[in-house]
Amino acid sequence: MESNLSGLSSLKEEGDLLYIQPHYKETYRLAIYALLCGGQEAYEEFLRVEQISHFLSEEEIQFILEHAELPVLEDDDSSEGKKVTDEASPSTYFPTESDEEVPDLDLGWPEIPLEGAETSISLLFNPPRLNTPTIKEVVRKQIQEARLCIAIAMDVFTDVDIFKEIVTATLRGVVVYILLDQSQIRSFLNMSKRVGINIQDLKKLRVRTVPGLRYQCRSGVKFSGDLEQRFILVDCRTVLFGTYSYTWAFEKINHSMVLVITGQLVGSYDEEFRRLYARSTVPAVLSKEKSSIQLLKEGVTLGSPNSSQLSLHQIHMRPKVMQGMRSAQMDLTTAP
């Protein structure tokens, strides 16, 4: 099942009514160049002189300024002084090529024949509709039923319950690959440490990060976007794809939706995950860690979904906080 739009990029004739020209404006490129070189004032001055409208939101401007990377200076024996890496590269919306070796799916990857299989799609919402399960319930159920491989591409992953299902799956021999946005890896690692699990102790788990597309100016200044993919691929047979991130907020307070897909269309997500994995890297914070934390700490059991809930006595509260709570409780009991 493919959209009719999938063939647009291959149409070459400009007279074809279906052909859509790639969106590019030289003034936009120059405006971003001004922003990176001179800051927001230079950017706004360029827009005023060129009489063009603002095309970046305040959030995008701040993102670019905060994530811009200066060019790396390298010694060049063949010329005097130093040169700027990628000096000849024009400003571009596309990622630059890399000389780094493409990582292998070293834990294995199942080859599931899906060609000709009927595609089935169902829709889940959060909050759930009447007589339908929650998105989180379905995600956990799929992980529990996995037998071969689980592949997750997620912007942010801090849901403790889903994480514990992942750990349990690895303990029964299921291979798990997790790709996260590079800006969210610390949140994921902090979550795992809080439940007493060291990622590097899980032999059936690989965690890597993926940057967004790279934008690079002629001067060598560059910045990358974010990973905004949110899907889980189970045994290369079922995909859950949508706007649901693996966090407490998405379970309890955010509106979202997810497609549950089986059949031939799953092959497209299989390919997309492997493409993302080929662009991924081991985060520096993870590669430097030592396996010094025990896999499971006392008091955290992963045997069943119910046992993953931490009881109140396991939460260590500061004495002042406890004293304040007792005082408040006394006030309530003595109030008329």
ABEGO torsion letter per residue (X at the ends): XBBAAAAAAABABAABAABBBBBBBAAAAAAAAAAAAAEAAAAAAAAAAAGBBBABBAAAAAAAAAABBBBBBBBBAABBEBBBBGAABBBBABBBBBABBBBBBAAEBBBBBABGBBBBBBBBBOBBBBGBBBAAAAAAAAAAABAABBBBBBABBABAAAAAAAAAAAAAGBBBBBBBBAAAAAAAAAAAAAAGBBAAABAABBBBBBBBBBBBBAAGBBBBBBBABBBBBBGGABBBBEABBBBAAAAAABBBBBBBBBEAAAAAAAAAAAAAAAABBBBAAAAABBBABBABBBGBBAABAAAABBBAAABBBBAAAAAAAAAAAAAAAABX
